[in-house]
Amino acid sequence: MAMNSFEWVDATTVEQAAGLLAESTEQRPVIAKAGGIDLLDLMKEGILAPMRLVNLKTIRGLDEVDTENGLSLGALVTLDRIDSDPQIRARYLALSDAAGHAATPQVRNAATIGGNLLQRPRCWYFRHDHFHGEGADEMGSRGADENQHHAIFDNDKNAMVQASTPATALVAYDASAELAGGANGSRVVKLSDFFLPPEMQRAHDARIETGEVMTRVIVPPLNAGAKAAYRKQTERDSYDWPMCDVAVVLTMEGQTVQNA
C-alpha cells in the first residue's frame, strides 16, 4: 500500500501547532508528529491518511526535564532519557523501569513520552484497514479472538488494551497530562481520567480535543517512605509486547502500608 501525499509543517511554537491542528477535518485530517514511531506504522498500514503533518520536534522547550518539585517531563522527552536519567531513576524507579522495558533501544531513542501515551492499540483488528470505515465488521470493534494484544479484564466494551508501558507506572504515580490549545486554553488532566476505552472509529483513546497539544507530563512529589516497583511479563526475554504489566506505589510506615 502506498502512502498518500501530505503537507509537512515544522511548528515553532505550541500556539502555532495548536492552530494548525485545529484546522483538521474528516476530509482533510491534520495530525501531530513527535517521534513518529506509531504514526508511521498507522500510515503504512492505511489506518491514517493525513493531508498535513505538524512536526512538534521543532518546538523548543518541549524536551525539558524538571525535578525541582516532583517531576515535569516535556512531551518530547524520549523514553531512553526517562530510563537513563539518574534523578528520575533515583526518585521514580517504576517509571524509569517501565520506560526502559518498552520496545527496543532504537525505538526508545526516538519515541517520546507524549507520543507513547497517545499511541493507538496494537489489536490485530484495529491494525487492519479491512475493519475501518463504513461497514466495518462488528468483530473488529470487539476483538472477538483473545490474544496477547487483548484484555482479560474490564473488556465488556472492547478487548483492545492500552498500548503504553509508561502509562501503567504514571497512573500509579497519580500523574497528569498538561494540554495546550483547544477551546479552553491550557488544562491539566489526571491520567487516570485521561485514558478512554479504545474504539475503532475514534481518533484518540484519550480525552484530547482537536487543536490540543500535549505539552507536559506532571508527576507529583512522592510522600516520605514511598516505595515503587514495575514488573512486565512477556512470552520472550527479548523485546516483546507484555501479556501483562503492573506498577505499584506504596507509602510505607515501617512494615505498614499507609497508602497504595
Salt bridges, closest charged atoms under 4 A:
GLU7 OE1 - ARG28 NH2 3.54
GLU7 OE1 - ARG52 NE 3.05
GLU23 OE1 - ARG52 NH1 2.79
ASP38 OD1 - ARG122 NH2 3.31
ASP38 OD1 - ARG127 NH2 2.79
ASP41 OD2 - ARG122 NH1 3.64
GLU45 OE1 - ARG127 NH1 3.39
ASP83 OD1 - ARG89 NH2 2.73
ASP97 OD1 - ARG89 NH1 2.94
ASP129 OD1 - HIS128 ND1 3.37
GLU138 OE2 - ARG142 NE 2.97
ASP174 OD1 - LYS190 NZ 3.37
GLU178 OE2 - ARG216 NH2 2.94
GLU199 OE2 - ARG202 NH1 3.71
ASP205 OD2 - ARG120 NE 2.95
ASP205 OD1 - ARG202 NH2 4.00
GLU212 OE2 - ARG187 NE 2.63
ASP240 OD1 - ARG236 NH2 3.70
